[in-house]
Structures are given as structure tokens and as C-alpha cells.
Amino acid sequence: MRASRAYRRTPVRPVGVRIRRAVARDAKRLTRLVATSRAYEGPYAPMVAGYRVGPDYIEAHRVFVAVGADDRVLGFYALLLVPPEVDLMFVADDAQGLGVGRLLADHLREEALRAGLARVRVVSHPPAEGFYRAVGAERTGTVPADPPAVMWDRPELTFTIEGP
């Protein structure tokens, strides 16, 4: 299937954006990014209600942050190694469409390769499926709803990790 036009127009690398390992003091900024995401408004709001990215989570997992030249958090992702899975990936609403998500996805693949992973699973927020497909993930199935926490089916995708 074809990638959405909005994602194909994304620049290769956003100017002045770098990715670094998250540290415990980033916890509040990451939590705020999740809590204020417009992607989780309306029927999706209960999924992130009260969600917290704590310092303990950041220390226990491979969490990486995209920051602008002013050190503002533009996005982040968390890669779990066992089992290999993207646990979280968010881009600030005002940074979407600038290539930040693509940069994070590329970094995720590099990190997975360094960790020796062959594949990385993504259980996507339904509206984000197009993004994941546009950055190279392939649809592999559907994860059924699990009320009351998750009231809708979610796309399951996989990044295949290949060396240089």
C-alpha cells in the first residue's frame, strides 16, 4: 500500500534537531508531551489519562529524545528489548510534519540494529498507522480491543531491522 502524501513530503533531516538518550530529569517534559497530544483527544483520551513517564521508566528502558536547537523536546520513543517493541513514540503537535518522527524512526532502527534485534513490533494508535507504514513498518495483524483500558482494535506492525 502507498504511504500517505503528507509523510512522503517530509524532509530527510530537520535542521537543528538532534537525538539524545533521555535522562531522569526529562520525565516531566515527556509526560506533558503525552498528556497534551491531540492524537489522544476525544474517544482516545482515556488511554493516556493519568499516564506518566517516570524517571524510573527512563532509567529502565532505552528512551531517546529529539530536541531542537533550543533544547525543547520535540518528540521521543522508548524501545523495549525483551520482547523487541516500540513502547512509546510521540512527536509534539507543533513539530509534526517537520521530519521529527521520521528521524526518530530512523534512530530506532539504528538502535535496534546495535542491540542485535531482527524485528521490532509496534502496536499502533490507530491514527498513527499511516505514519509507521510511511517510515517502513509493515502491517502484520490487529490487536483486539481490551476493555476497559483500550476500547478499539489496534494495528500491529513490524520494523524489519537490516544491517548496512
ZADO-1210 file (C-alpha; in nm, 4 decimals, padded with zeros to 6 digits):
<atoms>
<atom x="00.0000" y="00.0000" z="00.0000" code="MET" pos="1"/>
<atom x="00.1115" y="00.3542" z="-00.0589" code="ARG" pos="2"/>
<atom x="00.2398" y="00.5892" z="00.2087" code="ALA" pos="3"/>
<atom x="00.0305" y="00.8949" z="00.2746" code="SER" pos="4"/>
<atom x="00.1349" y="01.2035" z="00.0812" code="ARG" pos="5"/>
<atom x="00.1886" y="01.4046" z="00.3991" code="ALA" pos="6"/>
<atom x="00.4646" y="01.1696" z="00.5132" code="TYR" pos="7"/>
<atom x="00.6363" y="01.1365" z="00.1748" code="ARG" pos="8"/>
<atom x="00.6920" y="01.5140" z="00.1652" code="ARG" pos="9"/>
<atom x="00.8753" y="01.5078" z="00.4986" code="THR" pos="10"/>
<atom x="01.2312" y="01.6451" z="00.4843" code="PRO" pos="11"/>
<atom x="01.5128" y="01.3949" z="00.5317" code="VAL" pos="12"/>
<atom x="01.6558" y="01.5612" z="00.8437" code="ARG" pos="13"/>
<atom x="01.5033" y="01.8525" z="01.0309" code="PRO" pos="14"/>
<atom x="01.7523" y="02.1366" z="01.0745" code="VAL" pos="15"/>
<atom x="01.8945" y="02.1766" z="01.4243" code="GLY" pos="16"/>
<atom x="01.7284" y="01.8629" z="01.5654" code="VAL" pos="17"/>
<atom x="01.9384" y="01.6055" z="01.7456" code="ARG" pos="18"/>
<atom x="01.8562" y="01.2858" z="01.9277" code="ILE" pos="19"/>
<atom x="01.9985" y="01.2051" z="02.2678" code="ARG" pos="20"/>
<atom x="01.9380" y="00.9478" z="02.5364" code="ARG" pos="21"/>
<atom x="01.6651" y="01.0606" z="02.7761" code="ALA" pos="22"/>
<atom x="01.7605" y="01.1269" z="03.1366" code="VAL" pos="23"/>
<atom x="01.5501" y="01.1197" z="03.4527" code="ALA" pos="24"/>
<atom x="01.5019" y="01.4974" z="03.4512" code="ARG" pos="25"/>
<atom x="01.3208" y="01.4660" z="03.1133" code="ASP" pos="26"/>
<atom x="01.0342" y="01.2756" z="03.2771" code="ALA" pos="27"/>
<atom x="00.8014" y="01.5719" z="03.3293" code="LYS" pos="28"/>
<atom x="00.8532" y="01.7022" z="02.9755" code="ARG" pos="29"/>
<atom x="00.7846" y="01.3602" z="02.8245" code="LEU" pos="30"/>
<atom x="00.4759" y="01.3135" z="03.0394" code="THR" pos="31"/>
<atom x="00.3476" y="01.6559" z="02.9309" code="ARG" pos="32"/>
<atom x="00.4050" y="01.5682" z="02.5634" code="LEU" pos="33"/>
<atom x="00.1936" y="01.2523" z="02.6051" code="VAL" pos="34"/>
<atom x="-00.0789" y="01.4267" z="02.8049" code="ALA" pos="35"/>
<atom x="-00.1181" y="01.7156" z="02.5604" code="THR" pos="36"/>
<atom x="-00.1080" y="01.5129" z="02.2378" code="SER" pos="37"/>
<atom x="-00.4024" y="01.5996" z="02.0125" code="ARG" pos="38"/>
<atom x="-00.3847" y="01.2435" z="01.8799" code="ALA" pos="39"/>
<atom x="-00.5372" y="01.1308" z="02.2079" code="TYR" pos="40"/>
<atom x="-00.8343" y="01.3640" z="02.2185" code="GLU" pos="41"/>
<atom x="-01.1950" y="01.2517" z="02.2078" code="GLY" pos="42"/>
<atom x="-01.2524" y="00.8777" z="02.2261" code="PRO" pos="43"/>
<atom x="-00.8792" y="00.8086" z="02.2655" code="TYR" pos="44"/>
<atom x="-00.8365" y="01.0354" z="02.5714" code="ALA" pos="45"/>
<atom x="-00.8877" y="00.7593" z="02.8325" code="PRO" pos="46"/>
<atom x="-00.5816" y="00.5756" z="02.7025" code="MET" pos="47"/>
<atom x="-00.3429" y="00.8469" z="02.8248" code="VAL" pos="48"/>
<atom x="-00.5474" y="00.9872" z="03.1115" code="ALA" pos="49"/>
<atom x="-00.3131" y="00.9976" z="03.4086" code="GLY" pos="50"/>
<atom x="-00.0274" y="00.8433" z="03.2065" code="TYR" pos="51"/>
<atom x="00.3151" y="00.9178" z="03.3463" code="ARG" pos="52"/>
<atom x="00.6632" y="00.8716" z="03.2010" code="VAL" pos="53"/>
<atom x="00.8618" y="00.8475" z="03.5224" code="GLY" pos="54"/>
<atom x="01.2342" y="00.8726" z="03.5888" code="PRO" pos="55"/>
<atom x="01.2336" y="00.5012" z="03.6764" code="ASP" pos="56"/>
<atom x="01.0875" y="00.4168" z="03.3328" code="TYR" pos="57"/>
<atom x="01.3538" y="00.6280" z="03.1599" code="ILE" pos="58"/>
<atom x="01.6316" y="00.4593" z="03.3563" code="GLU" pos="59"/>
<atom x="01.4959" y="00.1076" z="03.2903" code="ALA" pos="60"/>
<atom x="01.4428" y="00.1394" z="02.9132" code="HIS" pos="61"/>
<atom x="01.6078" y="00.2772" z="02.6022" code="ARG" pos="62"/>
<atom x="01.4319" y="00.6117" z="02.5784" code="VAL" pos="63"/>
<atom x="01.5551" y="00.8676" z="02.3273" code="PHE" pos="64"/>
<atom x="01.4515" y="01.2301" z="02.2867" code="VAL" pos="65"/>
<atom x="01.4539" y="01.4553" z="01.9799" code="ALA" pos="66"/>
<atom x="01.5430" y="01.8086" z="02.0854" code="VAL" pos="67"/>
<atom x="01.5607" y="02.1327" z="01.8927" code="GLY" pos="68"/>
<atom x="01.8465" y="02.3814" z="01.8958" code="ALA" pos="69"/>
<atom x="01.6795" y="02.5465" z="02.1975" code="ASP" pos="70"/>
<atom x="01.6761" y="02.2072" z="02.3811" code="ASP" pos="71"/>
<atom x="01.2958" y="02.1901" z="02.3524" code="ARG" pos="72"/>
<atom x="01.1642" y="01.8336" z="02.3437" code="VAL" pos="73"/>
<atom x="01.0117" y="01.7730" z="02.0010" code="LEU" pos="74"/>
<atom x="00.9482" y="01.4012" z="02.0374" code="GLY" pos="75"/>
<atom x="01.0652" y="01.0767" z="02.1904" code="PHE" pos="76"/>
<atom x="01.0472" y="00.7000" z="02.1696" code="TYR" pos="77"/>
<atom x="01.1038" y="00.4062" z="02.4004" code="ALA" pos="78"/>
<atom x="01.2464" y="00.0796" z="02.2707" code="LEU" pos="79"/>
<atom x="01.1923" y="-00.2338" z="02.4762" code="LEU" pos="80"/>
<atom x="01.4414" y="-00.5111" z="02.4071" code="LEU" pos="81"/>
<atom x="01.2540" y="-00.8106" z="02.5537" code="VAL" pos="82"/>
<atom x="01.0335" y="-00.8587" z="02.3691" code="PRO" pos="83"/>
<atom x="01.1525" y="-00.6141" z="02.0992" code="PRO" pos="84"/>
<atom x="00.8821" y="-00.3488" z="02.0827" code="GLU" pos="85"/>
<atom x="00.8271" y="00.0242" z="02.0455" code="VAL" pos="86"/>
<atom x="00.6524" y="00.1040" z="02.3718" code="ASP" pos="87"/>
<atom x="00.6030" y="00.4760" z="02.3132" code="LEU" pos="88"/>
<atom x="00.6616" y="00.7178" z="02.0272" code="MET" pos="89"/>
<atom x="00.5311" y="01.0718" z="02.0366" code="PHE" pos="90"/>
<atom x="00.6023" y="01.3893" z="01.8401" code="VAL" pos="91"/>
<atom x="00.4899" y="01.7271" z="01.9731" code="ALA" pos="92"/>
<atom x="00.1827" y="01.8510" z="01.7888" code="ASP" pos="93"/>
<atom x="00.3593" y="02.1619" z="01.6570" code="ASP" pos="94"/>
<atom x="00.6584" y="01.9551" z="01.5357" code="ALA" pos="95"/>
<atom x="00.4552" y="01.7074" z="01.3305" code="GLN" pos="96"/>
<atom x="00.5216" y="01.7183" z="00.9575" code="GLY" pos="97"/>
<atom x="00.8759" y="01.8522" z="01.0075" code="LEU" pos="98"/>
<atom x="01.0561" y="01.5182" z="00.9847" code="GLY" pos="99"/>
<atom x="01.0985" y="01.4615" z="01.3581" code="VAL" pos="100"/>
<atom x="00.9018" y="01.1354" z="01.3564" code="GLY" pos="101"/>
<atom x="01.0998" y="01.0038" z="01.0593" code="ARG" pos="102"/>
<atom x="01.4241" y="01.0979" z="01.2371" code="LEU" pos="103"/>
<atom x="01.3088" y="00.9103" z="01.5483" code="LEU" pos="104"/>
<atom x="01.2091" y="00.6050" z="01.3420" code="ALA" pos="105"/>
<atom x="01.5485" y="00.6014" z="01.1674" code="ASP" pos="106"/>
<atom x="01.7234" y="00.6285" z="01.5041" code="HIS" pos="107"/>
<atom x="01.5053" y="00.3490" z="01.6408" code="LEU" pos="108"/>
<atom x="01.6163" y="00.1186" z="01.3598" code="ARG" pos="109"/>
<atom x="01.9823" y="00.2059" z="01.4226" code="GLU" pos="110"/>
<atom x="01.9409" y="00.1403" z="01.7941" code="GLU" pos="111"/>
<atom x="01.7664" y="-00.1917" z="01.7256" code="ALA" pos="112"/>
<atom x="02.0497" y="-00.2934" z="01.4926" code="LEU" pos="113"/>
<atom x="02.3091" y="-00.2081" z="01.7621" code="ARG" pos="114"/>
<atom x="02.1092" y="-00.4227" z="02.0062" code="ALA" pos="115"/>
<atom x="02.1119" y="-00.7157" z="01.7613" code="GLY" pos="116"/>
<atom x="01.7377" y="-00.7185" z="01.7011" code="LEU" pos="117"/>
<atom x="01.5948" y="-00.8652" z="01.3797" code="ALA" pos="118"/>
<atom x="01.2453" y="-00.7190" z="01.4177" code="ARG" pos="119"/>
<atom x="01.0696" y="-00.4635" z="01.6357" code="VAL" pos="120"/>
<atom x="00.6954" y="-00.4813" z="01.6988" code="ARG" pos="121"/>
<atom x="00.4694" y="-00.1769" z="01.7105" code="VAL" pos="122"/>
<atom x="00.1136" y="-00.1822" z="01.8418" code="VAL" pos="123"/>
<atom x="-00.0020" y="00.1462" z="01.6967" code="SER" pos="124"/>
<atom x="-00.2522" y="00.4072" z="01.7964" code="HIS" pos="125"/>
<atom x="-00.5000" y="00.3639" z="01.5050" code="PRO" pos="126"/>
<atom x="-00.4497" y="00.7146" z="01.3568" code="PRO" pos="127"/>
<atom x="-00.0683" y="00.6633" z="01.3603" code="ALA" pos="128"/>
<atom x="-00.0690" y="00.3550" z="01.1377" code="GLU" pos="129"/>
<atom x="-00.0081" y="00.5631" z="00.8241" code="GLY" pos="130"/>
<atom x="00.2965" y="00.7218" z="00.9819" code="PHE" pos="131"/>
<atom x="00.4503" y="00.3874" z="01.0790" code="TYR" pos="132"/>
<atom x="00.3878" y="00.2446" z="00.7334" code="ARG" pos="133"/>
<atom x="00.5410" y="00.5528" z="00.5714" code="ALA" pos="134"/>
<atom x="00.8611" y="00.5085" z="00.7735" code="VAL" pos="135"/>
<atom x="00.8997" y="00.1423" z="00.6840" code="GLY" pos="136"/>
<atom x="00.6921" y="-00.0680" z="00.9219" code="ALA" pos="137"/>
<atom x="00.4734" y="-00.3389" z="00.7701" code="GLU" pos="138"/>
<atom x="00.1278" y="-00.4301" z="00.8934" code="ARG" pos="139"/>
<atom x="00.1315" y="-00.7789" z="01.0462" code="THR" pos="140"/>
<atom x="-00.2046" y="-00.8009" z="01.2180" code="GLY" pos="141"/>
<atom x="-00.4531" y="-00.6490" z="01.4589" code="THR" pos="142"/>
<atom x="-00.4502" y="-00.6439" z="01.8372" code="VAL" pos="143"/>
<atom x="-00.8097" y="-00.6751" z="01.9592" code="PRO" pos="144"/>
<atom x="-00.9658" y="-00.4230" z="02.1948" code="ALA" pos="145"/>
<atom x="-00.9094" y="-00.4893" z="02.5641" code="ASP" pos="146"/>
<atom x="-01.1826" y="-00.3034" z="02.7560" code="PRO" pos="147"/>
<atom x="-01.1916" y="-00.1079" z="02.9714" code="PRO" pos="148"/>
<atom x="-00.8329" y="00.0114" z="02.9116" code="ALA" pos="149"/>
<atom x="-00.8412" y="00.0022" z="02.5309" code="VAL" pos="150"/>
<atom x="-01.1793" y="00.0188" z="02.3621" code="MET" pos="151"/>
<atom x="-01.0676" y="-00.0239" z="01.9999" code="TRP" pos="152"/>
<atom x="-00.8682" y="-00.2661" z="01.7872" code="ASP" pos="153"/>
<atom x="-00.5129" y="-00.1521" z="01.7152" code="ARG" pos="154"/>
<atom x="-00.2903" y="-00.2152" z="01.4135" code="PRO" pos="155"/>
<atom x="00.0112" y="-00.4363" z="01.4778" code="GLU" pos="156"/>
<atom x="00.3161" y="-00.3573" z="01.2656" code="LEU" pos="157"/>
<atom x="00.6770" y="-00.4695" z="01.2453" code="THR" pos="158"/>
<atom x="01.0004" y="-00.2953" z="01.1593" code="PHE" pos="159"/>
<atom x="01.2406" y="-00.5404" z="00.9970" code="THR" pos="160"/>
<atom x="01.5915" y="-00.4481" z="01.1047" code="ILE" pos="161"/>
<atom x="01.8594" y="-00.4848" z="00.8415" code="GLU" pos="162"/>
<atom x="02.2290" y="-00.4069" z="00.8568" code="GLY" pos="163"/>
<atom x="02.4068" y="-00.1527" z="00.6393" code="PRO" pos="164"/>
</atoms>
